[in-house]
Amino acid sequence: MNLPLPLIILLTIFCLAGIGLYCLLITRNLIKVVVALQLIVKGVVLAFILAGNLSGQMNTAQTLALTVIVADTIIAVVGLAFAVQVRLRSGSLDIKSLASLKR
């Protein structure tokens, strides 16, 4: 079975996005939520690269992918810092424990 490379990349994109969305829906742990969001974003980065490759505008696709990676890293760091603070204050990483942090 000889599949073309764009089809393999497209299947990888859907797998990453699907696994990330599934993890996002079933988990209540804040760190696992951040990891699930990372999986979805990695699928989006691959989609940008594939679209740039297919349209012949690889420079634009790489620029967009790099921008998304930088923004994603910043959001992951802020999300993990938030998870650490929630863990210190409530003793749990469960999303439902956020309701007890009200003043």
ChimeraX commands (.cxc) that place a marker at each C-alpha (Angstrom):
marker #1 position 0.00,0.00,0.00 radius 0.5
marker #1 position 1.60,3.22,-1.17 radius 0.5
marker #1 position -0.13,6.34,0.18 radius 0.5
marker #1 position 0.89,9.81,-0.97 radius 0.5
marker #1 position 2.64,12.00,1.60 radius 0.5
marker #1 position -0.10,14.70,1.79 radius 0.5
marker #1 position -2.66,12.02,2.64 radius 0.5
marker #1 position -0.46,10.65,5.43 radius 0.5
marker #1 position 0.01,14.15,6.84 radius 0.5
marker #1 position -3.73,14.82,6.61 radius 0.5
marker #1 position -4.45,11.62,8.53 radius 0.5
marker #1 position -1.87,12.66,11.14 radius 0.5
marker #1 position -3.56,16.06,11.46 radius 0.5
marker #1 position -6.96,14.47,12.06 radius 0.5
marker #1 position -5.47,11.96,14.52 radius 0.5
marker #1 position -3.74,14.67,16.56 radius 0.5
marker #1 position -6.80,16.90,16.58 radius 0.5
marker #1 position -9.10,13.97,17.38 radius 0.5
marker #1 position -6.97,12.66,20.23 radius 0.5
marker #1 position -6.60,16.18,21.62 radius 0.5
marker #1 position -10.34,16.84,21.44 radius 0.5
marker #1 position -11.13,13.48,23.04 radius 0.5
marker #1 position -8.68,14.14,25.89 radius 0.5
marker #1 position -10.12,17.61,26.32 radius 0.5
marker #1 position -13.62,16.20,26.67 radius 0.5
marker #1 position -12.90,13.36,29.08 radius 0.5
marker #1 position -10.35,14.81,31.48 radius 0.5
marker #1 position -10.76,17.17,34.40 radius 0.5
marker #1 position -7.08,17.42,35.32 radius 0.5
marker #1 position -5.63,20.84,34.47 radius 0.5
marker #1 position -2.28,19.50,33.28 radius 0.5
marker #1 position -3.98,16.98,31.00 radius 0.5
marker #1 position -6.11,19.81,29.59 radius 0.5
marker #1 position -2.94,21.73,28.71 radius 0.5
marker #1 position -1.48,18.62,27.04 radius 0.5
marker #1 position -4.71,18.09,25.08 radius 0.5
marker #1 position -4.60,21.68,23.85 radius 0.5
marker #1 position -0.98,21.13,22.83 radius 0.5
marker #1 position -2.00,18.13,20.72 radius 0.5
marker #1 position -4.69,20.15,18.95 radius 0.5
marker #1 position -2.28,22.99,18.23 radius 0.5
marker #1 position 0.34,20.60,16.84 radius 0.5
marker #1 position -2.30,19.35,14.42 radius 0.5
marker #1 position -3.00,22.95,13.37 radius 0.5
marker #1 position 0.71,23.57,12.81 radius 0.5
marker #1 position 0.89,20.51,10.57 radius 0.5
marker #1 position -2.17,21.77,8.69 radius 0.5
marker #1 position -0.46,25.13,8.08 radius 0.5
marker #1 position 2.65,23.38,6.75 radius 0.5
marker #1 position 0.61,21.06,4.52 radius 0.5
marker #1 position -1.47,23.94,3.14 radius 0.5
marker #1 position 1.66,25.94,2.42 radius 0.5
marker #1 position 3.28,22.99,0.71 radius 0.5
marker #1 position 0.24,22.30,-1.46 radius 0.5
marker #1 position -0.23,25.95,-2.43 radius 0.5
marker #1 position 3.45,26.57,-3.07 radius 0.5
marker #1 position 3.77,29.23,-0.37 radius 0.5
marker #1 position 6.02,27.39,2.02 radius 0.5
marker #1 position 7.60,30.56,3.45 radius 0.5
marker #1 position 4.23,31.92,4.57 radius 0.5
marker #1 position 3.24,28.57,6.05 radius 0.5
marker #1 position 6.47,28.29,8.00 radius 0.5
marker #1 position 6.05,31.83,9.31 radius 0.5
marker #1 position 2.50,31.09,10.46 radius 0.5
marker #1 position 3.59,27.80,12.01 radius 0.5
marker #1 position 6.41,29.47,13.92 radius 0.5
marker #1 position 4.02,32.17,15.17 radius 0.5
marker #1 position 1.56,29.54,16.36 radius 0.5
marker #1 position 4.33,27.59,18.10 radius 0.5
marker #1 position 5.51,30.70,19.97 radius 0.5
marker #1 position 1.97,31.68,21.01 radius 0.5
marker #1 position 1.22,28.09,22.00 radius 0.5
marker #1 position 4.33,27.90,24.17 radius 0.5
marker #1 position 3.38,31.08,25.99 radius 0.5
marker #1 position -0.15,29.82,26.60 radius 0.5
marker #1 position 1.16,26.45,27.82 radius 0.5
marker #1 position 3.51,28.15,30.29 radius 0.5
marker #1 position 0.72,30.37,31.61 radius 0.5
marker #1 position -1.64,27.39,31.84 radius 0.5
marker #1 position 0.88,25.31,33.74 radius 0.5
marker #1 position 1.63,28.21,36.09 radius 0.5
marker #1 position -2.10,28.50,36.68 radius 0.5
marker #1 position -2.26,24.76,37.41 radius 0.5
marker #1 position 0.55,25.09,39.95 radius 0.5
marker #1 position -1.24,27.93,41.73 radius 0.5
marker #1 position -4.53,26.00,41.78 radius 0.5
marker #1 position -2.70,22.99,43.22 radius 0.5
marker #1 position -1.09,25.12,45.93 radius 0.5
marker #1 position -4.34,26.80,46.91 radius 0.5
marker #1 position -6.84,23.95,46.65 radius 0.5
marker #1 position -4.67,20.84,46.91 radius 0.5
marker #1 position -6.10,19.39,43.72 radius 0.5
marker #1 position -5.73,19.77,39.96 radius 0.5
marker #1 position -9.38,18.94,39.33 radius 0.5
marker #1 position -11.25,21.56,37.29 radius 0.5
marker #1 position -14.23,21.30,39.63 radius 0.5
marker #1 position -12.00,22.50,42.49 radius 0.5
marker #1 position -11.79,25.89,40.77 radius 0.5
marker #1 position -15.25,26.73,42.09 radius 0.5
marker #1 position -13.89,26.66,45.64 radius 0.5
marker #1 position -11.35,29.40,44.84 radius 0.5
marker #1 position -13.97,32.14,44.93 radius 0.5
marker #1 position -13.47,34.84,47.51 radius 0.5
marker link #1:1,2 radius 0.2
marker link #1:2,3 radius 0.2
marker link #1:3,4 radius 0.2
marker link #1:4,5 radius 0.2
marker link #1:5,6 radius 0.2
marker link #1:6,7 radius 0.2
marker link #1:7,8 radius 0.2
marker link #1:8,9 radius 0.2
marker link #1:9,10 radius 0.2
marker link #1:10,11 radius 0.2
marker link #1:11,12 radius 0.2
marker link #1:12,13 radius 0.2
marker link #1:13,14 radius 0.2
marker link #1:14,15 radius 0.2
marker link #1:15,16 radius 0.2
marker link #1:16,17 radius 0.2
marker link #1:17,18 radius 0.2
marker link #1:18,19 radius 0.2
marker link #1:19,20 radius 0.2
marker link #1:20,21 radius 0.2
marker link #1:21,22 radius 0.2
marker link #1:22,23 radius 0.2
marker link #1:23,24 radius 0.2
marker link #1:24,25 radius 0.2
marker link #1:25,26 radius 0.2
marker link #1:26,27 radius 0.2
marker link #1:27,28 radius 0.2
marker link #1:28,29 radius 0.2
marker link #1:29,30 radius 0.2
marker link #1:30,31 radius 0.2
marker link #1:31,32 radius 0.2
marker link #1:32,33 radius 0.2
marker link #1:33,34 radius 0.2
marker link #1:34,35 radius 0.2
marker link #1:35,36 radius 0.2
marker link #1:36,37 radius 0.2
marker link #1:37,38 radius 0.2
marker link #1:38,39 radius 0.2
marker link #1:39,40 radius 0.2
marker link #1:40,41 radius 0.2
marker link #1:41,42 radius 0.2
marker link #1:42,43 radius 0.2
marker link #1:43,44 radius 0.2
marker link #1:44,45 radius 0.2
marker link #1:45,46 radius 0.2
marker link #1:46,47 radius 0.2
marker link #1:47,48 radius 0.2
marker link #1:48,49 radius 0.2
marker link #1:49,50 radius 0.2
marker link #1:50,51 radius 0.2
marker link #1:51,52 radius 0.2
marker link #1:52,53 radius 0.2
marker link #1:53,54 radius 0.2
marker link #1:54,55 radius 0.2
marker link #1:55,56 radius 0.2
marker link #1:56,57 radius 0.2
marker link #1:57,58 radius 0.2
marker link #1:58,59 radius 0.2
marker link #1:59,60 radius 0.2
marker link #1:60,61 radius 0.2
marker link #1:61,62 radius 0.2
marker link #1:62,63 radius 0.2
marker link #1:63,64 radius 0.2
marker link #1:64,65 radius 0.2
marker link #1:65,66 radius 0.2
marker link #1:66,67 radius 0.2
marker link #1:67,68 radius 0.2
marker link #1:68,69 radius 0.2
marker link #1:69,70 radius 0.2
marker link #1:70,71 radius 0.2
marker link #1:71,72 radius 0.2
marker link #1:72,73 radius 0.2
marker link #1:73,74 radius 0.2
marker link #1:74,75 radius 0.2
marker link #1:75,76 radius 0.2
marker link #1:76,77 radius 0.2
marker link #1:77,78 radius 0.2
marker link #1:78,79 radius 0.2
marker link #1:79,80 radius 0.2
marker link #1:80,81 radius 0.2
marker link #1:81,82 radius 0.2
marker link #1:82,83 radius 0.2
marker link #1:83,84 radius 0.2
marker link #1:84,85 radius 0.2
marker link #1:85,86 radius 0.2
marker link #1:86,87 radius 0.2
marker link #1:87,88 radius 0.2
marker link #1:88,89 radius 0.2
marker link #1:89,90 radius 0.2
marker link #1:90,91 radius 0.2
marker link #1:91,92 radius 0.2
marker link #1:92,93 radius 0.2
marker link #1:93,94 radius 0.2
marker link #1:94,95 radius 0.2
marker link #1:95,96 radius 0.2
marker link #1:96,97 radius 0.2
marker link #1:97,98 radius 0.2
marker link #1:98,99 radius 0.2
marker link #1:99,100 radius 0.2
marker link #1:100,101 radius 0.2
marker link #1:101,102 radius 0.2
marker link #1:102,103 radius 0.2
view
